[in-house]
Amino acid sequence: MKNNVWKQILTYFYIRKRDPNEPRNVNIKFMHGMNRISLFMFLIAIIVMLIRLFRRN
């Protein structure tokens, strides 16, 4: 289970190639696109929070 989560994250960020046997349809493409956007936004928010934390001190 844990290994599959990391594989999926690497696939979202285009670090790992997709499985050619994986089913592809429009709904899955949109789902992966939204997940990719939310991961990028989460990482940007974490970076902004860390910058604000270190600038206060």
Residue, then its C-alpha position, 0 to 999 in steps of 0.5 A: m500500500k505505502n509503495n503504491v502511494w509513492k509510485q502514484i505521486l512520482t507519476y503525478f510529477y512526471i518522475r516515473k513513467r505511467d503503466p501502459n496497462e493502466p486503464r485510460n479514460v477522460n475521468i481518470k485524466f481529470m482526476h489525476g490532473m486535479n490531484r497534480i494541481s492540489l499537490f503543487m498547491f500544497l507544496i507551495a503553501i508549505i514553502v510559503m509557511l516555512i519562509r514566513l516562519f523563518r523571516r519572523n525570527 
